[in-house]
Amino acid sequence: MFVVRKRIKNAEREEEYLDQVPGMPTRFSYEELKSATQNFSKKLGEGGFGTVFEGILEDGSIIAVKCLKGLTHVKKSFLAEVESIGSIHHVNLVRLRGFCAWKSQRLLVYEFMSNGSLDRWIYHGVREHVLGWECIKKIILDVAKGLAYLHEDCRRRIIYLDIKPQNILLDSDFNAKVSDFGLSKLIDRNQKQVMTTMRGTPGYLAPEWLSSVITEKVDVYSFGIVLLEILCGRKNFDISQPEEKRHLLGMFQKCWEQGTLLDMVDGYSEDMKSHGTEVVEKMKLASWCLQTDYTRRPSMSSVIKVLEGGMNVESNLDYNFTDRRIQRTSATHEKELTVLMPSFLSGPR
């Protein structure tokens, strides 16, 4: 009886919280979304933390409905997403159109992105077709603008914490938008850094995660990895490659030392190879983002200036990317640390 009362009280508190948050998106009923998705029949994708279904609302607009799952973290993820993006609107962030909180069900309703995630378009063997260089440049700039908005233009800075191609979605015109804010952490503007448990995706994690003291520069590092993957047309770690070529950062360091960065350019893209000088300049930008010392990495607004031609990449960069301890650290063996401030965090996807 006590457990039941506690659950009811917690549910009432959540309802009260949802009603008090300003600028909340549309609240849908469970039946509305069940009907829109034809009983959740058309699955778009599935991760460790939720399943996404395609749906059509009564007004004819296509939506993506994310059904959250899990017992201990689902409420935190739900509140994190609703609060962090419910009142945020930017052309390079996937728009949260609404949500549903009904009994134990927690669903998020997003705008539909018809061209799916970026990984489908950049990795050899899985992409639909080769993107042109102008399209690629636009995608890179779009992602940078989305992150810069989160870091610098929101009332409270938002550290995304999980930038990777799978979380970058493309609309019908190949405009790129950052999606899935479940791991994002809201921090006050006067707080420079925060301690938290390791989270995100191995391969995209900045070295400072080993100390668990993070700033928005962890996103800059992850952006650098994604930028290299786009330019090279491969994953940052590829087990199918010979051992000496499996780690993208190791290859990058070696090619830099030998002056052969052009050899890393995506061999399947003739358009990219024909713009080799421009591609190498963007590789240098990636190296700036990948500095082991996070204080030497640029802000995302500086990244935008470089991409738009209004600023040069810093010189005297450190190209020693050989320390991969952080990439080998399993997210399933997180070190417990005290979080220094209250926040809404989701669990791993």
C-alpha atoms as one frame of an Amber mdcrd trajectory, in Angstrom:
protein
   0.000   0.000   0.000   2.853   2.379   0.898   4.584   1.660  -2.424   1.389
   2.380  -4.359   0.857   5.668  -2.529   4.471   6.663  -3.172   4.092   5.965
  -6.897   0.902   8.002  -7.045   2.578  10.875  -5.205   5.592  10.755  -7.545
   3.276  10.751 -10.556   1.428  13.762  -9.171   4.739  15.577  -8.661   5.774
  14.873 -12.238   2.414  16.121 -13.525   2.856  19.289 -11.459   6.389  19.729
 -12.822   5.266  19.325 -16.429   2.522  21.898 -15.942   4.947  24.453 -14.494
   7.660  24.330 -17.170   7.270  27.401 -19.428   7.074  26.982 -23.185   6.248
  23.284 -23.062   5.422  21.701 -26.450   2.076  20.091 -27.293   0.944  17.330
 -24.980  -0.527  14.390 -26.914  -2.696  11.632 -25.523  -1.425   8.080 -25.759
  -4.383   7.158 -27.977  -3.523   9.984 -30.387  -0.003   8.672 -30.857  -1.136
   5.062 -31.000  -3.453   6.011 -33.853  -0.853   8.208 -35.589   1.684   5.359
 -35.633  -0.880   2.668 -36.536  -0.313   0.968 -33.210   3.445   1.609 -33.372
   3.885  -0.578 -36.441   6.495   1.284 -38.541   9.791   1.179 -36.673  12.432
   3.694 -37.758  15.129   2.611 -35.345  15.925   1.231 -31.921  18.616   1.923
 -29.335  19.403   0.895 -25.800  17.101   3.542 -24.424  14.135   3.716 -26.742
  12.423   2.805 -30.000  11.404   5.311 -32.685   8.315   4.915 -34.872   7.039
   6.860 -37.865   3.593   8.385 -37.610   1.174  10.761 -39.315  -0.885  13.306
 -37.387  -4.444  14.254 -38.319  -3.165  17.380 -40.083  -1.118  15.138 -42.394
   2.302  16.010 -40.996   4.786  13.160 -40.600   6.339  12.684 -37.166   8.869
  10.481 -35.401   7.664   9.119 -32.054  10.303   8.021 -29.555   9.047   5.539
 -26.949  11.335   5.597 -23.931  11.992   2.379 -22.069  13.710   1.329 -18.867
  12.771   1.558 -15.219  15.342   3.537 -13.259  16.336   6.191 -15.796  13.304
   6.667 -18.015  11.847   9.572 -16.064  15.174  11.395 -15.993  15.586  10.989
 -19.746  12.050  12.141 -20.384  12.375  15.241 -18.226  15.811  16.005 -19.687
  14.522  15.996 -23.245  11.293  17.864 -22.543  12.923  20.600 -20.492  16.075
  21.032 -22.560  14.510  21.199 -26.025  10.842  21.874 -25.351  11.396  25.616
 -25.429  14.472  25.671 -27.681  14.056  26.421 -31.364  16.934  26.480 -33.830
  17.101  25.514 -37.481  19.915  23.030 -36.775  18.249  21.239 -33.860  15.575
  18.595 -34.388  12.317  20.136 -33.175  10.400  18.491 -30.359   6.776  18.865
 -31.441   5.240  17.329 -28.355   5.218  14.630 -25.719   3.011  12.124 -23.933
   3.057  11.200 -20.250   0.400   8.574 -19.591   0.651   6.021 -16.799   4.083
   4.397 -17.263   4.340   5.485 -20.910   6.775   8.259 -21.843   6.853   9.327
 -25.485   8.511  12.186 -27.361   7.214  13.506 -30.685   9.780  14.947 -33.099
   9.702  16.417 -36.570  10.384  13.727 -39.184  13.785  13.752 -40.903  13.336
  11.891 -44.177  17.011  11.278 -45.026  17.788   9.646 -41.712  21.051   9.818
 -39.809  24.383  11.011 -41.177  26.124   7.643 -40.746  24.010   6.262 -43.616
  25.653   8.745 -45.966  29.329   8.840 -44.999  30.545   5.316 -44.219  31.750
   3.001 -46.984  29.460   0.049 -47.585  26.375   1.456 -45.842  25.696   4.837
 -47.424  22.923   5.519 -49.897  25.175   7.412 -52.308  28.179   9.728 -52.284
  27.376  13.283 -51.215  28.818  16.235 -53.130  31.437  18.480 -51.554  29.129
  21.495 -51.273  26.529  19.357 -49.502  29.179  17.987 -47.140  30.410  21.498
 -46.274  26.850  22.579 -45.545  26.292  19.587 -43.237  29.502  20.312 -41.307
  28.509  23.968 -40.859  24.962  23.021 -39.816  26.238  20.755 -37.039  28.645
  23.432 -35.824  25.825  25.991 -35.675  23.580  23.634 -33.733  26.270  23.004
 -31.116  27.232  26.681 -30.901  23.615  27.531 -30.137  23.483  24.985 -27.316
  26.793  26.143 -25.834  26.496  29.892 -26.197  22.991  31.130 -26.968  20.712
  29.296 -24.545  19.729  30.743 -21.169  21.649  27.872 -19.611  24.500  26.311
 -21.532  23.739  22.807 -22.751  26.547  20.280 -23.101  25.338  17.688 -25.579
  27.730  14.877 -24.504  27.058  12.435 -27.350  27.876  13.968 -30.731  28.222
  11.237 -33.354  26.900  10.683 -36.911  23.983   8.590 -35.619  22.692  11.630
 -33.698  22.888  13.988 -36.671  19.766  13.791 -38.841  19.169  15.038 -42.391
  15.921  16.420 -43.793  14.717  16.119 -47.388  17.058  18.929 -48.475  20.041
  17.493 -46.541  19.921  20.192 -43.907  21.623  18.702 -40.841  20.092  18.867
 -37.371  21.400  17.641 -34.034  18.977  15.209 -32.408  18.400  13.219 -29.223
  19.112  15.342 -26.183  18.782  12.495 -23.698  22.393  12.761 -22.529  22.580
  16.539 -22.490  23.460  18.275 -19.266  22.207  21.721 -18.404  24.661  23.850
 -16.481  24.404  27.405 -15.184  26.236  30.055 -17.208  28.438  30.992 -14.250
  29.574  27.412 -13.750  32.663  26.715 -15.845  32.874  22.951 -15.385  31.022
  20.078 -13.784  31.793  16.566 -12.564  29.705  13.668 -13.791  29.943   9.978
 -14.564  31.310   8.960 -17.949  28.642   8.845 -20.610  28.516   9.033 -24.364
  29.911   6.727 -27.051  33.438   5.196 -27.054  35.399   6.604 -29.975  33.992
  10.109 -29.540  34.953  10.708 -25.887  37.411  13.467 -24.993  40.468  12.595
 -22.831  39.237  14.663 -19.874  36.445  12.140 -19.311  39.076  10.138 -17.398
  38.930  12.779 -14.677  35.171  13.245 -15.130  35.600  17.020 -15.024  33.936
  18.266 -18.179  33.114  21.466 -20.038  31.426  22.102 -23.375  34.834  21.369
 -24.948  33.996  17.634 -24.788  31.480  18.382 -27.555  34.162  20.207 -29.542
  36.361  17.098 -29.340  33.513  14.844 -30.506  32.798  17.267 -33.357  36.444
  16.905 -34.415  36.083  13.123 -34.586  32.875  13.401 -36.629  34.538  15.920
 -38.958  37.402  13.497 -39.630  34.968  10.636 -40.254  33.078  12.730 -42.805
  36.244  13.765 -44.637  37.753  10.265 -44.616  34.540   8.335 -45.303  35.095
   5.830 -42.490  34.524   5.157 -38.792  37.034   6.265 -36.175  37.666   2.592
 -35.406  37.229  -0.040 -38.112  37.975  -3.646 -37.143  37.815  -4.716 -40.807
  40.960  -2.697 -41.607  44.550  -3.945 -41.180  45.732  -3.328 -37.619  47.816
  -0.283 -38.539  44.757   1.366 -40.144  42.048   0.515 -37.629  42.367   3.698
 -35.564  41.555   6.826 -37.548  43.427   9.120 -35.142  46.556   6.996 -35.388
  46.426   7.241 -39.177  45.788  10.973 -38.961  48.868  11.514 -36.813  51.039
   9.378 -39.104  49.841  11.100 -42.288  50.390  14.509 -40.704  53.973  13.591
 -39.794  54.594  12.291 -43.331  52.815  15.181 -45.045  50.341  12.821 -46.733
  46.973  14.038 -45.409  45.532  13.901 -48.933  45.867  10.118 -48.777  43.173
  10.097 -46.094  40.527  11.847 -48.205  37.493   9.676 -48.913  38.548   7.660
 -51.953  34.948   7.069 -53.015  34.264  10.790 -53.472  35.770  12.190 -56.657
  34.249  15.570 -55.839  35.973  15.657 -52.460  39.302  14.573 -53.928  39.080
  17.371 -56.485  38.859  19.832 -53.571  41.834  18.307 -51.756  43.329  21.582
 -50.519  40.025  22.617 -48.947  39.589  19.184 -47.378  43.056  19.313 -45.806
  42.217  22.712 -44.282  39.178  21.143 -42.642  41.374  18.307 -41.383  43.509
  20.957 -39.690  40.348  22.350 -38.104  39.570  18.843 -36.854  43.039  18.648
 -35.283  42.370  21.925 -33.453  39.166  20.450 -32.058  41.049  17.295 -31.014
  43.700  18.907 -28.816  44.306  16.786 -25.716  44.414  19.942 -23.590  40.786
  21.042 -23.734  41.716  24.671 -23.031  43.455  24.757 -26.428  40.360  23.668
 -28.346  38.278  26.345 -30.074  34.759  27.308 -29.099  32.073  26.218 -31.550
  31.556  29.859 -32.552  35.250  29.965 -33.527  34.761  26.742 -35.500  31.957
  28.460 -37.422  34.209  31.432 -38.195  36.858  29.086 -39.601  34.295  27.229
 -41.707  32.934  30.509 -43.067  36.413  31.843 -43.873  36.515  34.556 -41.236
  39.229  33.032 -39.068  42.323  30.839 -39.417  43.056  27.606 -37.588  45.461
  28.121 -34.708  49.073  27.196 -35.444  51.461  25.099 -33.328  48.936  22.356
 -32.725  49.696  19.080 -30.981  49.216  16.153 -33.360  49.945  13.477 -30.772
  46.698  11.506 -30.755  48.185   8.176 -29.642  46.647   8.025 -26.131  43.439
   6.067 -26.718  42.744   5.037 -23.125  39.511   6.970 -23.074  38.255   5.233
 -26.217  38.888   1.817 -24.688  37.019   2.638 -21.505  33.740   0.778 -21.539
  30.630   2.778 -20.817  29.384  -0.230 -18.861  32.098   0.204 -16.246  31.480
   3.815 -15.260  33.302   5.278 -12.290  30.865   6.727  -9.774  31.474  10.375
  -8.954  29.407  12.970  -7.170  27.519  15.336  -9.440  28.208  18.856  -8.266
  24.891  20.363  -9.265  21.287  19.269  -9.741  20.473  18.400 -13.328  18.337
  16.157 -15.443  20.403  13.372 -16.986  19.360  10.341 -18.928  21.001   6.963
 -18.799  22.931   5.491 -21.710  21.065   4.687 -24.902
